Amino acid sequence: MPGSDDSQRTPSTRASAPGFAPAAEPTANQTVVHTDEQGLDCGPLSILVGHFAMPAYCARPQGVAECPIMLVVSEIFGLHEHIADVARRFAKRGFLAIAPDLFARQGDPLAYTAIDKLVADVVEKVPDAQVMRDLDAAVHWASSRGGDTRRLGVTGFCWGGRITWLYAAHQPRLRAGVAWYGKLRMPPTKLKPRHPVDIAAELHAPVLGLYGGLDQSIPMEAVEAMRSELSRGSPAAKESRLVVYPDAGHAFHADYRPSYRAADAQDGWERCLEWFARHGVAP
């Protein structure tokens, strides 16, 4: 893909290894879904955010101008093959999809073999404010390369699902978001002072939340509390929807993990595309 003063190709990325599984998830050794690169312009790059070169992966259809922009936000395992594949899936549908490595300043998720240590050493040290700036920088990068900010969407998984809700309250240009099993409420911290239930009333764009009824990390009480907050919020908040898959647990879309549920993942993907199309984020 073309480069300029705020973007350059990187020789490799964590998303470049087919069949990659995070070290912290040793039983998952391959992805079920593989989206090829035919008809796409895709690969790793870096985006300057201040003086920091943030790694990212981008995929877009070849020869198409003014594509809608889709931000793809990873789980705690960072930018790897599954996330790159999701970006390619959107690109096949006509989007300029960009997945930034939002953990790059704090550490490398692939270096960890224990999830608890990964969370303590890397994930919990990433400030929400930093993530919002990095996503804004990714939007700016995309807009300077033919991405259409009038058709801006965001989707994220687990950690990225939470970020999707926050970004919908942060970015007024956002048209819609889809949050896959993102946590909705947690104790506040200095780096993460507010959570989705706290900002539900302030959404600039409607969000579709996709949750598993058997997800032990996100109890149904939290889902219902979020639903209640949305009903009292902004017009975008009131338009938001929560869908629960009763027999699914956490990470049901993650096709490189044992938690993957193909039927629920496919239904969620179709709902995701329909949601974006309904709210003007489509080719």
matplotlib code that plots the C-alpha trace (Angstrom):
import matplotlib.pyplot as plt

x = [0.0, 1.2, 3.3, 4.1, 5.6, 3.3, 3.3, 5.8, 5.9, 7.3, 9.1, 6.9, 4.0, 2.5, -0.4, 1.8, 2.0, -0.9, -2.3, -0.8, -2.1, -1.2, 1.3, -1.3, -3.8, -1.6, -4.5, -5.6, -3.1, -4.9, -7.6, -10.7, -11.5, -8.9, -9.6, -7.2, -5.6, -7.0, -8.3, -7.0, -4.2, -3.1, -0.2, 1.6, 2.5, 3.2, 1.4, 3.0, 1.2, 3.3, 6.8, 5.7, 5.4, 2.4, 2.3, -1.0, -2.4, -4.6, -6.6, -8.6, -10.1, -7.7, -8.5, -11.4, -11.5, -13.4, -14.0, -15.8, -13.4, -13.6, -11.5, -10.8, -9.8, -8.2, -8.6, -5.9, -3.7, -3.1, -2.6, -2.3, -3.6, -7.2, -7.5, -5.8, -8.2, -11.2, -9.7, -9.5, -13.1, -14.2, -11.9, -13.6, -16.8, -15.4, -14.1, -10.7, -10.1, -7.3, -6.3, -3.8, -1.5, -2.8, -0.5, 2.8, 4.0, 3.4, 4.7, 4.3, 1.3, 2.9, 5.8, 3.5, 2.4, 0.1, -3.0, -2.9, 0.7, -0.2, -3.1, -0.9, 2.2, 0.6, -3.1, -3.8, -1.0, -2.6, -4.5, -7.9, -6.9, -4.0, -6.2, -8.6, -5.8, -4.3, -7.7, -8.1, -4.7, -5.7, -8.8, -6.7, -4.3, -7.2, -8.8, -5.6, -5.6, -9.0, -11.0, -14.4, -14.8, -18.5, -18.8, -16.7, -17.3, -15.5, -15.7, -13.8, -13.5, -13.3, -10.9, -11.7, -15.4, -15.1, -13.0, -15.8, -18.3, -15.8, -14.9, -18.6, -18.8, -15.5, -15.6, -18.4, -17.7, -18.4, -21.5, -21.9, -20.1, -20.3, -18.9, -18.2, -18.4, -16.7, -16.8, -19.4, -18.5, -15.5, -14.0, -12.5, -8.7, -6.6, -5.8, -9.4, -11.6, -14.9, -16.5, -19.4, -22.1, -20.7, -20.8, -23.8, -25.9, -23.3, -22.9, -22.5, -23.2, -25.4, -23.6, -24.7, -23.4, -23.0, -22.8, -22.7, -25.3, -22.7, -19.9, -18.7, -16.7, -19.7, -22.7, -26.2, -26.8, -24.2, -25.8, -29.2, -27.7, -26.2, -29.5, -31.2, -28.5, -28.9, -32.6, -32.1, -29.4, -28.8, -30.7, -27.7, -27.8, -31.5, -30.9, -28.2, -29.0, -27.7, -28.0, -27.3, -26.5, -27.8, -25.5, -22.3, -19.6, -16.9, -14.9, -17.4, -16.2, -12.5, -12.0, -8.4, -9.7, -11.7, -14.5, -15.4, -19.0, -19.3, -23.1, -23.2, -20.1, -21.7, -24.9, -23.0, -21.0, -24.2, -25.8, -22.6, -22.6, -26.4, -25.9, -23.2, -25.2, -28.3, -26.4, -24.7, -21.3, -21.2, -19.7]
y = [0.0, 3.5, 5.2, 8.8, 10.8, 9.2, 5.7, 3.1, -0.6, -2.8, -6.0, -8.2, -8.2, -10.5, -10.8, -12.3, -15.8, -18.1, -20.3, -18.1, -18.8, -16.6, -18.1, -17.6, -19.8, -22.9, -25.3, -23.2, -23.9, -22.7, -20.5, -22.1, -19.3, -18.1, -15.1, -14.8, -11.7, -11.9, -8.6, -6.8, -4.5, -5.5, -5.8, -4.4, -0.7, 1.8, 5.1, 8.0, 9.0, 11.9, 10.5, 6.8, 4.6, 2.5, -0.9, -1.7, -4.0, -2.7, -4.3, -2.7, -3.6, -2.9, 0.0, 1.3, 5.0, 6.4, 3.2, 3.2, 3.0, 0.1, 0.1, -3.5, -3.6, -6.8, -8.8, -8.9, -11.1, -8.2, -7.9, -11.5, -13.6, -13.8, -10.0, -9.6, -12.1, -10.1, -7.0, -8.9, -10.1, -6.4, -5.5, -8.2, -6.4, -3.1, -1.5, 0.0, -1.9, -1.0, -2.9, -0.9, -2.6, -0.8, -2.6, -1.8, 0.8, -1.4, -4.8, -7.8, -10.0, -12.9, -13.0, -14.2, -17.7, -16.8, -14.7, -13.2, -12.0, -10.6, -8.6, -7.3, -6.5, -5.1, -4.8, -3.0, -0.5, 0.8, 4.0, 4.4, 8.0, 6.6, 4.1, 6.9, 8.9, 5.9, 5.1, 8.8, 8.6, 5.4, 7.2, 10.2, 7.8, 6.1, 9.3, 10.5, 7.4, 7.5, 6.3, 8.1, 9.4, 10.0, 6.2, 5.4, 2.2, 0.3, -3.2, -5.0, -8.3, -8.8, -6.0, -4.4, -4.8, -2.6, -0.1, -0.1, 1.2, 3.8, 5.0, 5.4, 8.0, 9.6, 10.1, 12.3, 11.3, 7.6, 6.2, 2.8, 0.2, -3.5, -4.7, -8.5, -9.6, -6.5, -6.1, -3.6, -2.7, -3.0, -1.0, 2.3, 2.8, 5.8, 4.6, 3.2, 5.6, 4.8, 1.8, 1.2, 1.4, 4.8, 6.3, 4.5, 7.6, 9.6, 7.6, 9.5, 6.4, 3.4, 0.2, -3.4, -5.6, -9.3, -11.4, -15.0, -16.2, -18.5, -15.9, -16.1, -12.9, -10.9, -11.8, -11.2, -8.7, -6.4, -6.9, -5.9, -2.9, -1.7, -2.2, 0.0, 2.7, 2.8, 3.2, 6.5, 7.9, 9.8, 9.0, 6.9, 5.1, 4.4, 3.0, 0.6, -3.1, -6.0, -9.5, -12.6, -16.0, -18.2, -21.2, -19.3, -18.4, -15.8, -15.4, -17.3, -15.6, -16.4, -19.2, -20.0, -20.8, -23.7, -21.3, -20.8, -21.5, -21.4, -20.9, -18.1, -16.5, -16.6, -15.1, -12.4, -11.6, -11.3, -9.1, -7.0, -6.3, -5.6, -3.2, -1.2, -1.1, 0.1, 3.0, 4.1, 2.4, 0.4, 0.6]
z = [0.0, -0.6, 2.0, 3.0, 5.8, 8.4, 7.1, 6.1, 5.4, 8.1, 7.0, 9.2, 11.6, 14.1, 11.7, 9.1, 10.4, 9.2, 11.9, 14.6, 18.1, 21.1, 23.5, 26.3, 24.4, 23.7, 22.8, 19.8, 17.0, 13.8, 12.5, 11.0, 8.6, 6.1, 3.9, 0.9, -0.4, -4.0, -5.1, -2.0, -1.2, 2.2, 4.6, 7.6, 8.0, 10.7, 11.6, 13.3, 16.5, 17.7, 17.6, 18.0, 15.0, 15.7, 13.9, 12.1, 9.5, 6.7, 4.0, 1.2, -2.2, -5.1, -7.3, -5.3, -4.1, -1.2, 0.7, 4.0, 7.0, 9.4, 12.6, 13.8, 17.5, 18.8, 22.0, 24.6, 22.4, 20.0, 16.3, 15.0, 12.1, 13.2, 13.5, 10.1, 8.7, 10.0, 8.3, 5.0, 5.4, 5.6, 2.7, 0.6, 1.3, 0.1, 3.3, 4.0, 7.2, 9.6, 12.7, 14.9, 17.4, 20.4, 22.9, 21.1, 23.5, 26.6, 25.3, 23.1, 24.0, 22.1, 24.5, 27.3, 28.2, 31.1, 30.5, 34.1, 33.6, 30.1, 31.6, 34.5, 32.5, 29.3, 29.1, 32.4, 31.6, 28.4, 29.1, 27.5, 26.5, 24.6, 22.8, 21.8, 20.3, 18.5, 16.9, 15.9, 14.3, 12.4, 11.1, 10.0, 8.2, 6.4, 5.4, 3.8, 1.6, 0.2, 3.3, 3.7, 7.2, 6.4, 6.6, 9.6, 11.7, 14.5, 15.6, 18.4, 20.2, 24.0, 25.1, 21.8, 22.4, 25.4, 23.4, 20.7, 23.3, 24.5, 21.0, 20.2, 23.0, 22.0, 18.3, 16.9, 13.3, 14.0, 12.3, 14.0, 16.0, 16.7, 20.1, 20.4, 24.0, 25.4, 29.2, 30.3, 33.9, 36.1, 39.0, 37.7, 37.7, 36.9, 33.4, 32.8, 34.7, 32.9, 31.4, 28.9, 31.5, 32.6, 29.1, 27.6, 27.7, 25.8, 22.6, 19.3, 17.3, 17.8, 18.8, 18.4, 21.3, 20.7, 23.9, 25.1, 27.6, 29.2, 29.3, 32.9, 32.5, 31.5, 33.7, 32.3, 35.1, 33.4, 30.1, 31.5, 33.3, 30.0, 28.3, 31.0, 30.7, 26.9, 27.2, 29.1, 26.9, 23.7, 20.5, 19.4, 22.8, 22.4, 19.0, 20.2, 20.6, 22.6, 21.3, 23.5, 22.2, 25.0, 24.4, 23.7, 26.1, 25.7, 22.5, 20.4, 17.2, 17.8, 15.4, 16.7, 20.2, 21.6, 22.5, 18.8, 17.9, 14.1, 13.9, 16.4, 14.9, 11.4, 12.7, 14.5, 11.3, 9.3, 12.0, 12.0, 8.3, 8.3, 11.2, 9.4, 6.2, 8.1, 9.6, 6.4, 6.8, 3.6, 0.1]

ax = plt.figure().add_subplot(projection="3d")
ax.plot(x, y, z, "-o")
ax.set_aspect("equal")
plt.show()
